Amino acid sequence: MMTTNQANGSFSLDDLCELANLEGDLLVIAAHEQLGIGTQPDEDGFTDNVWAIGFLAEDFALKCGGNSPRFTHPSCRALVEEVVTLARSITEGAWDYFFKCGMARAIEIEMEEGW
């Protein structure tokens, strides 16, 4: 659902729903961490939970960057901040690393489309 507010530009209810779903996914990972589920490192030294956060962070970054950034409406700000804070509290450093990878990929895609 897309609405337009002259003061703030376009607003998508889908963005809020997607942020809420992301928060739910992160809460599941946080619960797994507390219960010791998915905490065994693989051959690369990452746990299943770190890989899960990595996937979510890269996907989120791809949606935030590029030609059509999402989650920019002021009504999304508080939930974006909560999601990022939660993700960083689960596995320190993983969210930031994979988010940067996703943003770099978003820039690559934008450049490829610009050619």
Contacts in CASP RR format, 6 or more apart in sequence:
PFRMAT RR
TARGET T0000
AUTHOR 0000-0000-0000
METHOD contacts of the structure
MODEL  1
MMTTNQANGSFSLDDLCELANLEGDLLVIAAHEQLGIGTQPDEDGFTDNV
WAIGFLAEDFALKCGGNSPRFTHPSCRALVEEVVTLARSITEGAWDYFFK
CGMARAIEIEMEEGW
1 12 0 8 1.000
1 13 0 8 1.000
1 14 0 8 1.000
2 10 0 8 1.000
2 11 0 8 1.000
2 12 0 8 1.000
2 13 0 8 1.000
2 14 0 8 1.000
3 10 0 8 1.000
3 11 0 8 1.000
3 13 0 8 1.000
4 10 0 8 1.000
4 11 0 8 1.000
5 11 0 8 1.000
8 73 0 8 1.000
8 74 0 8 1.000
8 75 0 8 1.000
9 73 0 8 1.000
10 73 0 8 1.000
11 73 0 8 1.000
11 75 0 8 1.000
12 70 0 8 1.000
12 73 0 8 1.000
15 70 0 8 1.000
15 71 0 8 1.000
15 73 0 8 1.000
15 76 0 8 1.000
16 75 0 8 1.000
16 76 0 8 1.000
16 79 0 8 1.000
18 63 0 8 1.000
18 70 0 8 1.000
19 71 0 8 1.000
19 76 0 8 1.000
19 79 0 8 1.000
19 80 0 8 1.000
19 83 0 8 1.000
20 79 0 8 1.000
22 56 0 8 1.000
22 60 0 8 1.000
22 83 0 8 1.000
23 79 0 8 1.000
23 82 0 8 1.000
23 83 0 8 1.000
23 86 0 8 1.000
25 52 0 8 1.000
25 56 0 8 1.000
26 53 0 8 1.000
26 56 0 8 1.000
26 83 0 8 1.000
26 86 0 8 1.000
26 87 0 8 1.000
26 90 0 8 1.000
27 86 0 8 1.000
29 49 0 8 1.000
29 52 0 8 1.000
29 53 0 8 1.000
29 90 0 8 1.000
30 86 0 8 1.000
30 89 0 8 1.000
30 90 0 8 1.000
31 37 0 8 1.000
32 38 0 8 1.000
32 39 0 8 1.000
32 48 0 8 1.000
32 49 0 8 1.000
33 39 0 8 1.000
33 49 0 8 1.000
33 90 0 8 1.000
33 91 0 8 1.000
37 49 0 8 1.000
38 47 0 8 1.000
38 48 0 8 1.000
38 49 0 8 1.000
39 47 0 8 1.000
39 48 0 8 1.000
39 49 0 8 1.000
40 47 0 8 1.000
40 48 0 8 1.000
41 47 0 8 1.000
42 48 0 8 1.000
42 51 0 8 1.000
47 91 0 8 1.000
49 90 0 8 1.000
49 91 0 8 1.000
50 91 0 8 1.000
50 94 0 8 1.000
53 87 0 8 1.000
53 90 0 8 1.000
53 91 0 8 1.000
53 94 0 8 1.000
53 95 0 8 1.000
53 98 0 8 1.000
54 94 0 8 1.000
54 95 0 8 1.000
54 97 0 8 1.000
54 98 0 8 1.000
55 98 0 8 1.000
56 87 0 8 1.000
57 87 0 8 1.000
57 94 0 8 1.000
57 95 0 8 1.000
57 96 0 8 1.000
57 97 0 8 1.000
57 98 0 8 1.000
57 99 0 8 1.000
57 101 0 8 1.000
57 102 0 8 1.000
58 98 0 8 1.000
58 99 0 8 1.000
58 101 0 8 1.000
58 102 0 8 1.000
58 105 0 8 1.000
60 83 0 8 1.000
60 99 0 8 1.000
61 98 0 8 1.000
61 99 0 8 1.000
61 100 0 8 1.000
61 101 0 8 1.000
61 102 0 8 1.000
61 103 0 8 1.000
61 105 0 8 1.000
61 106 0 8 1.000
62 102 0 8 1.000
62 105 0 8 1.000
62 106 0 8 1.000
62 109 0 8 1.000
63 69 0 8 1.000
63 70 0 8 1.000
63 71 0 8 1.000
64 70 0 8 1.000
64 71 0 8 1.000
64 103 0 8 1.000
64 106 0 8 1.000
65 103 0 8 1.000
65 106 0 8 1.000
65 107 0 8 1.000
65 110 0 8 1.000
66 106 0 8 1.000
66 107 0 8 1.000
66 109 0 8 1.000
66 110 0 8 1.000
67 110 0 8 1.000
67 113 0 8 1.000
71 80 0 8 1.000
84 95 0 8 1.000
87 94 0 8 1.000
87 95 0 8 1.000
88 95 0 8 1.000
88 96 0 8 1.000
END
